[in-house]
Amino acid sequence: MNHWSRSVLAGIVVVLFCVLGVAWLAWTEDEFRRQDLERETQVVAHQFSTRLRSTLEKNLIAMGQMANFYVNSENVSNDEFQSFGALTLKQIPSCLRVSWIDPTLHIAAVHPFEPNRAMIGVDTRINAAGYATIVEAMRSQEPRFSPPLPLLDGPRGFLLAVPVHKNGRFVGEVVGTFRGGDFIAALRLPAVLERYEEFILNAGASLLPGPVPEMVASDGRPAVTRTFSLAGVPWEVRVAPRIEVVEDRLHSGRAGFWTLGLLLALLAGGAVGTGVHFTSGMARRVRTQDAVLRETRQRLDGAQQQLIQAEKLTALGELLAGVAHEINNPLASIMGYLQLILAREPPPELKRRIETIYSEAERMARIMKNLLTFGRKHTPEKRHLGLNGIIEKTLELKSYHFKVNHIQVETDLARDLPMTLLDFNQIQQVVINLLGNAEHAMAEHARGGRLNISTRATGGRIEARFTDTGPGIAPEVQPHIFEPFFTTKKEGKGTGLGLSICFGIMHEHGGGIQVESRPGHGATFILDFPILAPPALETQAAVATPEARTGLHILVVDDEEAVSGFLVELLTARGHRVNTAADVPEALQKIAREELDLIISDMKMPNGTGRDVYRAATEKTSGMARRFIFITGNGTTEETLRFGKETGVPILEKPFTVGEIDRAIARVTAGGETPPAPEDGGVKPASRSSSAD
């Protein structure tokens, strides 16, 4: 074999090996793309299943509240049903209508009424599947979802039946009707729908007309299924990427890849060493692209988890408002009667025990107030506040976590720290993030630890330092910790957004955040704020609280008998003549026939709200607009705050003290006028937690 023949043979052998190498790289790239597409499909399916379950549970809660309304009411009129039905549909917009089924299983009431007037009196037996669900709920005494069925007014959907029993006797059911198309449309995200096909099966049947979708992976599409059971019915979510997405992800660039590979193989036939070099370079570039794609995916997953967490916090804020109303009402009566007992100077031993009970009740009130403040949405608003107060209130939220993780917290908060313009909720978010990072660092580094928090005024600015005994931060990491999506935590433990959010909030306040750390010696985060004067309205001199008048004719409007009883006893002892009303209709009757000097009204009650009471009183006598005090058990929402600012009426949060009641009465009755609501504490149309100093 001559030299030329050996060269050709060597070239052919090298070309063959290179072609085999290119084929292997192409297979590896295809396999990676397929796995990446399957992982992404699993994430989309999990998120879709989570949204479905969350929506169904929210529907169960809303319909259960309406059923409880029937359990707790002697008789429910049609107007009351329509009012509660409107509130229920507002909570669950995907619900088409709400019906009341009487014990004979006929439709007795429906909301909205006008478009569904013809359904009144209809026997539920005309719809076999719906009737079976209603009967099953009645027998099991548990809520039940129906399988997909044709609704009475045409489209396909499903029912949610919640039975109502009183004293062991079946009295009817609250039934929610959901149109399948509308329900699914509310769950789907447009951006996801462009790339993925999403289906929901209820009891093995589709919510939409037509056959059950079959997702077979024969076309190369990864199909993911998620199942769960809720209210007696199995639910199934099926997700698969669209064909065009699969084509784009799995086949894009394939022709160019092979062309380049063959060209490299031919070149390698003339120079073996050069061919190996190019092949190795190609492999390195592919691995680099793989790493970039994985990092990008991790960042996107982090952002998605942050959005999911925000949705959970929103739902938590709504839940906390309802829980707070149920807890703060009995707390108000407990603390009120304890104050009345203490005012009578009981024996020392009894007084000590009563003071202990009152102190624990105050602790419960603070916990509820802090949870409401943290869990509710807030419009950004800077006020003249004290940083120490924000830190102390946030530490109360984290005290249990520090205790169970054996973390000792030491504070050195300057007593003479100046106040400045701060947004309470944004700065609390900064402190929460710093405390959470310190807790995680110390918990992973060792069992327990110590966290030092100090504040001081220096050089015309305010400084706060948070020092932990964790492992510290490496010097090469420190320049990047405030960058979005940068995190040193394990995958799934963090999103890399916490410190970047802190940086943005501090910058918006005209301050800054920096870190000092050495590996093995913990970390210190330093917050820096400018000292800013309050707006002109906040610098006005506080109006002195006048002496309280006696002999007033006062109407107390509250559906909680214990709260009304406490107020009657307190105000009677102050020399006032007191009348009560348990709901809005009774209050309106007494306002119409009696001459009143003052009205103390709850904000949320059966058959109406405190606004209705205020409107009726001011329509009768315009001067009553300045003779009102509102009390509320679920915290001061933005809507309540706005109403208080518009009317100038003071709003007290339950539980309140005897002193707060006395000061509120003195202010609204002083000279027949109510002084301007103060912004620095005391009785005002705002939450007491807003004054964080």
C-alpha positions as CSV (number, residue, x, y, z in Angstrom):
1,M,0.0,0.0,0.0
2,N,1.6,3.2,-1.2
3,H,1.8,6.5,0.8
4,W,-1.3,8.0,-1.0
5,S,-3.3,4.9,-0.2
6,R,-2.3,5.0,3.4
7,S,-3.2,8.7,3.6
8,V,-6.6,8.1,2.0
9,L,-7.3,5.1,4.3
10,A,-6.2,7.1,7.3
11,G,-8.4,10.0,6.2
12,I,-11.3,7.6,5.7
13,V,-10.8,6.1,9.1
14,V,-10.6,9.5,10.7
15,V,-13.7,10.7,8.8
16,L,-15.6,7.6,10.0
17,F,-14.6,8.2,13.6
18,C,-15.5,11.9,13.4
19,V,-18.9,11.0,11.9
20,L,-19.5,8.6,14.7
21,G,-18.5,11.4,17.2
22,V,-20.8,13.9,15.5
23,A,-23.7,11.4,15.7
24,W,-23.0,10.8,19.4
25,L,-23.0,14.5,20.1
26,A,-26.3,14.9,18.1
27,W,-27.9,12.1,20.2
28,T,-26.6,13.6,23.4
29,E,-28.0,17.1,22.5
30,D,-31.3,15.6,21.5
31,E,-31.6,13.6,24.8
32,F,-30.7,16.6,26.9
33,R,-33.3,18.8,25.1
34,R,-35.9,16.0,25.5
35,Q,-35.2,15.8,29.3
36,D,-35.2,19.6,29.7
37,L,-38.6,19.7,27.9
38,E,-39.9,17.0,30.1
39,R,-38.7,18.8,33.3
40,E,-40.3,22.0,32.1
41,T,-43.6,20.1,31.3
42,Q,-43.6,18.7,34.8
43,V,-43.1,22.2,36.3
44,V,-46.0,23.5,34.2
45,A,-48.2,20.5,35.2
46,H,-47.4,21.0,38.9
47,Q,-48.2,24.7,38.8
48,F,-51.5,24.1,36.9
49,S,-52.5,21.4,39.4
50,T,-51.6,23.7,42.3
51,R,-53.8,26.5,40.8
52,L,-56.6,24.0,40.3
53,R,-56.5,22.7,43.8
54,S,-56.2,26.1,45.4
55,T,-59.2,27.4,43.4
56,L,-61.3,24.3,44.3
57,E,-60.4,24.7,48.0
58,K,-61.2,28.4,47.9
59,N,-64.6,27.4,46.3
60,L,-65.2,24.9,49.2
61,I,-64.4,27.6,51.8
62,A,-66.7,30.2,50.2
63,M,-69.6,27.8,49.8
64,G,-69.0,26.4,53.3
65,Q,-69.2,29.9,54.8
66,M,-72.6,30.3,53.1
67,A,-73.8,26.9,54.5
68,N,-72.6,28.1,58.0
69,F,-74.7,31.2,57.5
70,Y,-77.8,28.9,57.2
71,V,-76.7,26.8,60.2
72,N,-76.3,29.9,62.4
73,S,-79.5,31.7,61.3
74,E,-83.0,30.9,62.4
75,N,-84.6,31.9,59.1
76,V,-82.9,33.2,56.0
77,S,-84.9,35.6,53.8
78,N,-84.5,35.8,50.1
79,D,-82.9,39.2,50.4
80,E,-80.4,37.8,52.9
81,F,-79.7,34.9,50.5
82,Q,-79.3,37.3,47.6
83,S,-76.9,39.5,49.6
84,F,-74.8,36.6,50.8
85,G,-74.9,35.0,47.4
86,A,-73.5,38.2,45.9
87,L,-70.6,38.2,48.4
88,T,-69.9,34.5,47.6
89,L,-69.8,35.1,43.8
90,K,-67.4,38.0,44.5
91,Q,-65.1,35.7,46.3
92,I,-65.3,33.0,43.6
93,P,-65.9,34.7,40.2
94,S,-65.7,31.4,38.4
95,C,-69.0,30.4,39.9
96,L,-71.9,30.8,37.5
97,R,-74.7,30.9,40.2
98,V,-75.5,29.8,43.8
99,S,-78.7,27.9,44.6
100,W,-80.5,26.9,47.8
101,I,-82.0,23.4,47.6
102,D,-84.8,22.8,50.1
103,P,-85.4,19.5,52.0
104,T,-87.6,18.3,49.1
105,L,-84.6,18.7,46.8
106,H,-86.3,21.5,44.8
107,I,-84.6,24.8,43.9
108,A,-85.9,27.3,46.5
109,A,-83.6,30.3,45.8
110,V,-81.0,31.2,43.2
111,H,-78.5,34.1,42.8
112,P,-78.2,36.0,40.5
113,F,-82.0,36.0,40.4
114,E,-83.0,37.7,37.2
115,P,-81.2,35.5,34.6
116,N,-82.1,32.3,36.6
117,R,-85.7,33.2,37.6
118,A,-87.1,30.2,35.7
119,M,-85.1,27.8,37.9
120,I,-87.1,28.5,41.0
121,G,-89.1,25.5,42.0
122,V,-87.3,23.1,39.6
123,D,-87.0,19.5,40.8
124,T,-83.3,18.6,40.9
125,R,-84.3,15.0,39.8
126,I,-84.5,16.3,36.2
127,N,-80.7,16.2,36.1
128,A,-79.7,12.6,37.1
129,A,-75.9,13.3,37.7
130,G,-76.6,16.5,39.6
131,Y,-79.3,14.9,41.7
132,A,-77.0,12.0,42.6
133,T,-74.4,14.4,43.8
134,I,-76.9,16.3,45.9
135,V,-78.2,13.1,47.5
136,E,-74.6,11.9,48.1
137,A,-73.8,15.1,49.9
138,M,-77.0,14.9,52.0
139,R,-76.2,11.3,53.0
140,S,-72.5,11.8,53.8
141,Q,-73.1,15.2,55.4
142,E,-69.9,16.3,53.6
143,P,-69.4,18.7,50.6
144,R,-69.4,16.9,47.2
145,F,-68.3,17.9,43.7
146,S,-70.3,16.4,40.9
147,P,-68.8,14.7,37.8
148,P,-69.0,16.8,34.6
149,L,-72.6,17.1,33.5
150,P,-74.9,19.2,31.2
151,L,-76.1,22.2,33.2
152,L,-79.8,23.1,33.3
153,D,-79.2,26.1,31.0
154,G,-77.2,24.2,28.4
155,P,-73.4,24.3,28.7
156,R,-71.3,21.6,30.3
157,G,-69.9,22.1,33.8
158,F,-70.1,20.7,37.4
159,L,-71.7,21.3,40.7
160,L,-70.4,21.8,44.3
161,A,-73.1,20.7,46.9
162,V,-72.6,21.7,50.6
163,P,-75.3,20.1,52.9
164,V,-76.8,22.0,55.8
165,H,-77.9,20.1,58.9
166,K,-79.3,21.5,62.1
167,N,-79.6,19.4,65.2
168,G,-79.0,16.3,63.1
169,R,-81.8,17.2,60.7
170,F,-81.2,17.9,57.0
171,V,-82.6,21.3,56.1
172,G,-81.2,21.8,52.6
173,E,-78.1,22.4,50.5
174,V,-76.1,25.3,49.1
175,V,-75.2,24.4,45.5
176,G,-72.7,26.2,43.4
177,T,-72.8,25.8,39.6
178,F,-69.6,26.1,37.5
179,R,-69.5,26.4,33.7
180,G,-66.6,24.1,32.6
181,G,-65.3,26.5,29.9
182,D,-65.3,29.5,32.1
183,F,-63.7,27.6,35.0
184,I,-60.8,26.3,32.9
185,A,-60.3,29.7,31.2
186,A,-59.8,31.3,34.6
187,L,-57.1,28.8,35.5
188,R,-55.1,29.0,32.3
189,L,-52.3,31.5,31.8
190,P,-52.2,33.0,28.3
191,A,-48.4,32.8,28.1
192,V,-48.4,29.1,29.1
193,L,-51.4,28.3,26.9
194,E,-49.4,29.4,23.8
195,R,-46.9,26.7,24.5
196,Y,-48.8,23.9,26.3
197,E,-52.0,22.0,26.0
198,E,-53.7,21.8,29.4
199,F,-56.8,19.6,30.3
200,I,-58.7,19.0,33.4
201,L,-60.6,15.8,34.1
202,N,-63.2,15.4,36.8
203,A,-64.0,11.8,37.8
204,G,-62.3,10.7,34.6
205,A,-64.4,13.0,32.3
206,S,-63.5,16.2,30.6
207,L,-65.1,19.5,31.8
208,L,-65.5,20.5,28.1
209,P,-67.7,18.9,25.5
210,G,-66.1,16.2,23.4
211,P,-64.1,13.0,24.2
212,V,-61.5,12.7,26.9
213,P,-58.1,13.9,25.4
214,E,-55.6,11.2,24.9
215,M,-52.0,12.3,25.2
216,V,-49.8,9.6,23.7
217,A,-46.0,10.2,23.6
218,S,-45.6,8.6,20.1
219,D,-45.1,12.0,18.5
220,G,-42.2,12.8,20.9
221,R,-44.2,15.0,23.2
222,P,-43.7,14.4,26.9
223,A,-47.2,14.1,28.5
224,V,-47.4,14.7,32.3
225,T,-50.4,13.8,34.5
226,R,-51.1,15.0,38.1
227,T,-54.0,13.7,40.2
228,F,-55.6,14.4,43.6
229,S,-58.9,13.8,45.3
230,L,-61.0,16.6,46.8
231,A,-64.6,16.6,48.1
232,G,-65.3,13.0,47.1
233,V,-64.1,13.4,43.4
234,P,-60.8,12.5,41.8
235,W,-59.3,15.4,39.7
236,E,-56.7,14.9,37.0
237,V,-54.6,17.4,35.2
238,R,-53.0,16.5,31.8
239,V,-50.3,18.8,30.3
240,A,-48.3,18.3,27.1
241,P,-46.3,20.8,25.0
242,R,-47.7,21.7,21.6
243,I,-46.3,20.1,18.5
244,E,-44.7,23.4,17.4
245,V,-42.9,23.7,20.7
246,V,-41.6,20.2,20.5
247,E,-40.4,20.9,16.9
248,D,-38.7,24.1,18.0
249,R,-37.0,22.5,21.1
250,L,-36.0,19.1,19.7
251,H,-35.3,19.7,16.0
252,S,-34.2,23.3,15.7
253,G,-30.6,23.6,14.5
254,R,-30.3,19.9,13.7
255,A,-29.5,20.4,10.0
256,G,-26.9,23.1,10.7
257,F,-25.4,20.9,13.4
258,W,-24.9,18.0,11.0
259,T,-23.6,20.1,8.2
260,L,-21.0,21.6,10.5
261,G,-20.1,18.2,11.9
262,L,-19.6,16.6,8.5
263,L,-17.4,19.6,7.4
264,L,-15.3,19.1,10.5
265,A,-15.1,15.4,9.8
266,L,-13.8,16.1,6.2
267,L,-11.3,18.6,7.5
268,A,-10.2,16.1,10.1
269,G,-9.5,13.5,7.3
270,G,-6.6,15.7,6.2
271,A,-5.3,16.6,9.6
272,V,-6.2,14.2,12.4
273,G,-4.9,16.4,15.1
274,T,-6.8,19.4,13.9
275,G,-10.0,17.3,13.6
276,V,-9.6,16.2,17.3
277,H,-9.1,19.8,18.3
278,F,-12.2,21.0,16.6
279,T,-14.3,18.1,18.0
280,S,-13.1,18.8,21.5
281,G,-13.9,22.5,21.1
282,M,-17.4,21.7,19.8
283,A,-18.0,19.5,22.9
284,R,-16.8,22.3,25.2
285,R,-19.2,24.8,23.5
286,V,-22.1,22.4,23.8
287,R,-21.4,21.9,27.6
288,T,-21.1,25.7,28.0
289,Q,-24.5,26.2,26.4
290,D,-25.9,23.4,28.6
291,A,-24.7,25.2,31.7
292,V,-26.1,28.6,30.5
293,L,-29.5,26.9,29.8
294,R,-29.6,25.3,33.2
295,E,-28.7,28.6,35.0
296,T,-31.4,30.4,33.0
297,R,-33.9,27.7,33.9
298,Q,-33.0,28.0,37.6
299,R,-33.6,31.8,37.5
300,L,-36.9,31.4,35.8
301,D,-38.0,28.7,38.3
302,G,-37.0,31.1,41.1
303,A,-39.1,33.9,39.7
304,Q,-42.1,31.5,39.3
305,Q,-41.7,30.4,42.9
306,Q,-41.7,34.0,44.0
307,L,-45.0,34.6,42.2
308,I,-46.5,31.5,43.7
309,Q,-45.4,32.7,47.2
310,A,-46.9,36.2,46.5
311,E,-50.3,34.5,45.6
312,K,-50.1,32.5,48.9
313,L,-49.5,35.6,50.9
314,T,-52.5,37.3,49.3
315,A,-54.7,34.3,50.2
316,L,-53.2,34.3,53.7
317,G,-54.0,38.0,54.2
318,E,-57.7,37.3,53.3
319,L,-57.8,34.3,55.6
320,L,-56.2,36.3,58.5
321,A,-58.8,39.0,58.2
322,G,-61.6,36.5,58.9
323,V,-59.7,34.7,61.7
324,A,-58.9,38.1,63.3
325,H,-62.5,39.1,63.3
326,E,-63.5,35.9,65.2
327,I,-60.6,36.2,67.7
328,N,-60.6,39.9,68.3
329,N,-64.3,40.1,69.2
330,P,-64.1,37.7,72.2
331,L,-60.7,39.3,73.1
332,A,-62.4,42.7,73.2
333,S,-65.0,41.5,75.8
334,I,-62.4,39.6,77.8
335,M,-60.0,42.5,78.1
336,G,-62.8,44.9,78.7
337,Y,-64.3,43.1,81.6
338,L,-60.8,42.5,83.1
339,Q,-60.3,46.3,83.0
340,L,-63.6,46.9,84.8
341,I,-62.7,44.3,87.4
342,L,-59.2,45.9,87.9
343,A,-60.8,49.3,88.3
344,R,-62.7,48.1,91.4
345,E,-59.4,47.3,93.2
346,P,-59.8,43.6,93.9
347,P,-57.8,41.9,96.7
348,P,-54.0,41.8,95.9
349,E,-53.8,38.1,95.2
350,L,-56.8,38.2,92.9
351,K,-55.5,41.4,91.3
352,R,-52.2,39.8,90.5
353,R,-53.9,36.8,88.7
354,I,-56.2,39.1,86.8
355,E,-53.3,41.2,85.7
356,T,-51.6,38.1,84.4
357,I,-54.7,37.1,82.4
358,Y,-54.9,40.6,81.0
359,S,-51.2,40.6,80.1
360,E,-51.6,37.3,78.1
361,A,-54.7,38.7,76.4
362,E,-52.7,41.8,75.4
363,R,-50.1,39.4,74.0
364,M,-52.7,37.6,71.9
365,A,-53.9,41.0,70.6
366,R,-50.4,42.0,69.6
367,I,-49.8,38.7,67.8
368,M,-53.1,39.1,65.8
369,K,-52.3,42.7,64.9
370,N,-48.8,41.9,63.7
371,L,-50.0,39.0,61.6
372,L,-52.7,41.2,60.0
373,T,-50.1,44.0,59.3
374,F,-47.7,41.5,57.7
375,G,-50.3,39.4,55.7
376,R,-52.4,42.2,54.2
377,K,-51.7,44.1,51.0
378,H,-50.7,47.7,51.6
379,T,-50.4,50.7,49.3
380,P,-46.9,52.2,49.7
381,E,-47.0,55.2,52.1
382,K,-44.2,56.9,53.9
383,R,-44.9,58.3,57.3
384,H,-42.9,59.8,60.1
385,L,-42.1,56.7,62.1
386,G,-39.5,55.2,64.4
387,L,-37.2,52.5,63.2
388,N,-37.0,50.9,66.6
389,G,-40.7,50.2,66.7
390,I,-40.6,48.4,63.3
391,I,-37.7,46.2,64.4
392,E,-39.5,45.3,67.7
393,K,-42.8,44.4,65.9
394,T,-40.9,42.3,63.4
395,L,-39.0,40.4,66.1
396,E,-42.3,39.5,67.7
397,L,-43.3,37.8,64.4
398,K,-40.0,35.8,64.4
399,S,-39.7,35.1,68.1
400,Y,-41.0,31.5,67.8
401,H,-38.6,30.6,65.0
402,F,-35.6,31.9,66.9
403,K,-36.7,30.1,70.0
404,V,-37.1,26.6,68.4
405,N,-33.7,27.1,66.5
406,H,-32.0,28.1,69.7
407,I,-31.0,31.5,68.5
408,Q,-30.4,34.2,71.1
409,V,-31.4,37.7,70.1
410,E,-29.7,40.7,71.8
411,T,-30.9,44.2,71.0
412,D,-29.3,47.6,71.7
413,L,-31.8,50.1,70.3
414,A,-31.0,53.7,70.9
415,R,-33.7,55.3,73.0
416,D,-33.2,58.8,71.5
417,L,-33.2,57.5,67.9
418,P,-34.8,60.2,65.7
419,M,-37.9,59.5,63.7
420,T,-37.8,59.7,59.9
421,L,-40.0,59.1,56.8
422,L,-40.5,55.4,56.4
423,D,-42.9,53.0,54.7
424,F,-43.8,50.6,57.6
425,N,-44.5,47.6,55.4
426,Q,-41.5,48.0,53.1
427,I,-39.0,48.4,55.9
428,Q,-40.6,45.5,57.8
429,Q,-40.1,43.4,54.6
430,V,-36.4,44.4,54.7
431,V,-36.0,43.4,58.4
432,I,-37.9,40.1,57.8
433,N,-35.5,39.2,54.9
434,L,-32.4,40.1,57.0
435,L,-33.7,38.1,60.0
436,G,-34.6,35.1,57.8
437,N,-31.2,35.1,56.2
438,A,-29.4,35.2,59.6
439,E,-31.7,32.4,60.9
440,H,-30.9,30.1,57.9
441,A,-27.2,30.9,58.0
442,M,-26.9,30.0,61.7
443,A,-29.2,27.0,61.5
444,E,-27.1,25.4,58.7
445,H,-23.8,26.3,60.3
446,A,-24.4,25.1,63.8
447,R,-27.1,24.4,66.3
448,G,-28.2,27.8,67.7
449,G,-26.4,31.1,67.5
450,R,-26.6,34.7,68.5
451,L,-28.1,37.7,66.6
452,N,-27.2,41.2,67.7
453,I,-29.3,44.1,66.5
454,S,-28.4,47.7,67.3
455,T,-29.5,51.2,66.2
456,R,-27.9,54.6,66.5
457,A,-27.9,58.1,65.1
458,T,-24.6,59.1,63.6
459,G,-23.5,61.9,61.3
460,G,-27.1,63.2,60.7
461,R,-28.2,59.7,59.6
462,I,-29.8,56.6,61.2
463,E,-27.9,53.3,61.2
464,A,-29.1,49.8,62.0
465,R,-26.8,46.8,62.3
466,F,-27.7,43.1,62.2
467,T,-24.8,40.8,63.2
468,D,-25.1,37.0,63.3
469,T,-22.7,34.2,64.3
470,G,-23.1,32.2,61.1
471,P,-20.4,31.0,58.7
472,G,-19.9,34.4,57.1
473,I,-19.8,35.4,53.4
474,A,-16.8,34.7,51.1
475,P,-15.0,37.8,49.8
476,E,-15.6,36.8,46.1
477,V,-19.4,36.4,46.8
478,Q,-20.0,39.7,48.6
479,P,-20.0,41.9,45.4
480,H,-22.8,39.9,44.0
481,I,-25.2,39.3,46.9
482,F,-27.5,42.3,46.0
483,E,-27.8,41.1,42.4
484,P,-31.3,39.7,41.3
485,F,-31.4,35.9,41.3
486,F,-28.0,35.5,42.9
487,T,-28.1,33.0,45.7
488,T,-25.7,30.7,47.6
489,K,-28.4,28.5,48.9
490,K,-29.1,25.0,47.7
491,E,-31.5,24.6,44.8
492,G,-35.1,24.9,46.0
493,K,-34.0,26.8,49.1
494,G,-33.9,30.3,47.8
495,T,-34.8,32.5,44.8
496,G,-32.0,35.1,45.0
497,L,-34.5,38.0,45.2
498,G,-34.6,38.8,48.9
499,L,-31.5,41.0,49.2
500,S,-32.1,42.6,45.8
501,I,-35.5,43.6,47.0
502,C,-34.0,45.0,50.2
503,F,-31.5,47.0,48.1
504,G,-34.3,48.5,46.0
505,I,-36.4,49.5,49.0
506,M,-33.4,51.1,50.8
507,H,-32.5,53.0,47.6
508,E,-36.1,54.3,47.3
509,H,-35.9,55.6,50.9
510,G,-32.7,57.5,50.1
511,G,-30.6,55.1,52.2
512,G,-28.4,52.1,51.5
513,I,-27.5,48.6,52.6
514,Q,-24.1,47.1,52.8
515,V,-22.4,44.0,54.3
516,E,-19.3,43.4,56.4
517,S,-18.2,39.8,56.7
518,R,-15.2,37.4,57.1
519,P,-15.5,33.7,56.5
520,G,-16.0,31.9,59.8
521,H,-16.8,35.1,61.7
522,G,-20.4,35.8,60.8
523,A,-21.9,38.6,58.8
524,T,-23.1,42.2,59.6
525,F,-25.7,43.9,57.4
526,I,-25.9,47.7,57.9
527,L,-29.0,49.7,57.0
528,D,-28.5,53.4,56.5
529,F,-31.4,56.0,56.5
530,P,-31.5,59.7,56.1
531,I,-33.2,61.7,58.9
532,L,-36.1,63.5,57.2
533,A,-38.6,65.9,58.7
534,P,-42.3,65.0,58.6
535,P,-44.7,66.7,56.2
536,A,-46.3,70.0,57.3
537,L,-49.6,68.2,58.3
538,E,-47.8,65.9,60.7
539,T,-46.0,68.7,62.5
540,Q,-49.1,70.5,63.6
541,A,-49.5,70.6,67.4
542,A,-51.5,67.7,68.8
543,V,-54.9,68.7,70.0
544,A,-55.3,68.1,73.7
545,T,-57.9,65.6,74.7
546,P,-60.8,67.5,76.4
547,E,-62.7,66.3,79.5
548,A,-65.3,63.7,78.7
549,R,-68.9,64.7,79.0
550,T,-71.5,62.8,81.0
551,G,-75.2,62.2,80.7
552,L,-75.0,61.3,77.0
553,H,-77.6,59.2,75.2
554,I,-75.5,56.6,73.4
555,L,-76.4,53.8,71.0
556,V,-74.0,50.8,70.9
557,V,-74.4,48.7,67.7
558,D,-72.6,45.3,67.7
559,D,-73.7,41.8,66.9
560,E,-71.4,40.4,69.7
561,E,-73.4,40.4,72.9
562,A,-70.3,40.2,75.1
563,V,-68.8,43.3,73.5
564,S,-72.1,45.2,73.8
565,G,-72.4,44.1,77.4
566,F,-69.0,45.4,78.3
567,L,-69.6,48.8,76.7
568,V,-73.0,49.1,78.4
569,E,-71.4,48.5,81.8
570,L,-68.5,50.8,81.1
571,L,-70.6,53.7,79.7
572,T,-73.3,53.4,82.4
573,A,-70.6,53.6,85.1
574,R,-69.5,56.9,83.3
575,G,-73.0,58.4,83.8
576,H,-74.3,57.8,80.3
577,R,-77.7,56.4,79.2
578,V,-77.0,53.5,76.9
579,N,-79.1,51.6,74.4
580,T,-78.0,48.6,72.2
581,A,-78.7,47.1,68.8
582,A,-77.6,43.6,67.7
583,D,-77.7,44.3,63.9
584,V,-78.2,47.0,61.4
585,P,-82.0,46.8,61.0
586,E,-82.5,47.2,64.7
587,A,-80.1,50.1,64.8
588,L,-81.9,51.9,62.0
589,Q,-85.2,51.6,63.9
590,K,-83.7,53.1,67.1
591,I,-82.0,55.9,65.2
592,A,-85.3,56.8,63.5
593,R,-87.3,57.1,66.8
594,E,-84.7,58.2,69.4
595,E,-82.7,61.4,69.8
596,L,-79.1,60.3,70.2
597,D,-75.9,62.1,71.3
598,L,-73.4,59.5,70.2
599,I,-73.3,56.2,68.2
600,I,-70.6,53.5,68.7
601,S,-71.0,51.0,65.9
602,D,-69.1,47.9,64.7
603,M,-68.0,48.0,61.0
604,K,-69.1,44.4,60.0
605,M,-72.4,43.0,61.1
606,P,-75.2,40.8,59.8
607,N,-77.7,42.4,57.4
608,G,-75.5,45.5,56.8
609,T,-72.4,47.4,57.8
610,G,-71.4,50.3,59.9
611,R,-71.6,52.5,56.8
612,D,-75.3,51.9,56.7
613,V,-75.7,53.0,60.3
614,Y,-73.6,56.1,59.6
615,R,-75.7,57.0,56.5
616,A,-79.0,56.6,58.3
617,A,-77.9,58.7,61.2
618,T,-76.5,61.5,59.1
619,E,-79.6,61.6,56.9
620,K,-81.7,62.2,59.9
621,T,-79.4,64.7,61.6
622,S,-76.4,66.1,59.8
623,G,-74.7,66.9,63.2
624,M,-74.4,63.1,63.9
625,A,-71.6,62.9,61.3
626,R,-69.3,64.2,64.1
627,R,-70.9,62.0,66.8
628,F,-69.7,58.6,65.6
629,I,-67.1,56.1,66.8
630,F,-66.5,52.9,64.7
631,I,-65.0,49.7,66.2
632,T,-63.7,46.8,64.1
633,G,-62.5,43.3,64.8
634,N,-60.7,42.4,61.5
635,G,-58.1,45.2,61.4
636,T,-58.3,48.5,59.5
637,T,-58.3,47.6,55.8
638,E,-57.4,50.2,53.2
639,E,-61.1,50.5,52.4
640,T,-61.9,51.2,56.1
641,L,-59.0,53.7,56.4
642,R,-60.2,55.5,53.3
643,F,-63.7,55.7,54.8
644,G,-62.4,57.0,58.1
645,K,-60.3,59.7,56.3
646,E,-63.3,60.8,54.2
647,T,-65.7,61.1,57.2
648,G,-63.2,62.1,60.0
649,V,-64.8,59.4,62.2
650,P,-62.4,57.7,64.6
651,I,-61.9,54.0,64.2
652,L,-60.9,51.8,67.2
653,E,-59.5,48.3,66.6
654,K,-60.7,45.5,68.8
655,P,-59.6,44.7,71.5
656,F,-59.5,48.3,72.8
657,T,-58.8,49.7,76.2
658,V,-61.1,51.7,78.5
659,G,-58.8,54.7,78.1
660,E,-59.2,54.6,74.3
661,I,-63.0,54.6,74.6
662,D,-63.0,57.5,77.0
663,R,-60.6,59.6,74.9
664,A,-62.6,58.8,71.7
665,I,-65.9,59.9,73.4
666,A,-64.2,63.1,74.8
667,R,-62.9,64.1,71.4
668,V,-66.1,63.6,69.4
669,T,-68.3,65.3,71.9
670,A,-66.0,68.3,72.7
671,G,-67.8,71.5,71.7
672,G,-70.0,69.5,69.3
673,E,-67.1,69.1,66.9
674,T,-64.5,66.4,66.3
675,P,-60.9,67.7,66.2
676,P,-58.7,66.6,63.3
677,A,-57.6,63.0,63.5
678,P,-54.0,62.9,64.7
679,E,-51.3,61.1,62.7
680,D,-48.9,60.2,65.5
681,G,-50.9,57.8,67.7
682,G,-54.1,57.8,69.8
683,V,-57.6,57.5,68.4
684,K,-57.6,58.1,64.7
685,P,-59.2,56.7,61.6
686,A,-56.2,54.3,61.0
687,S,-54.7,51.1,62.4
688,R,-52.9,51.4,65.7
689,S,-50.0,49.5,64.2
690,S,-49.4,52.3,61.8
691,S,-47.5,54.3,64.5
692,A,-44.4,52.1,64.7
693,D,-42.4,54.3,67.0
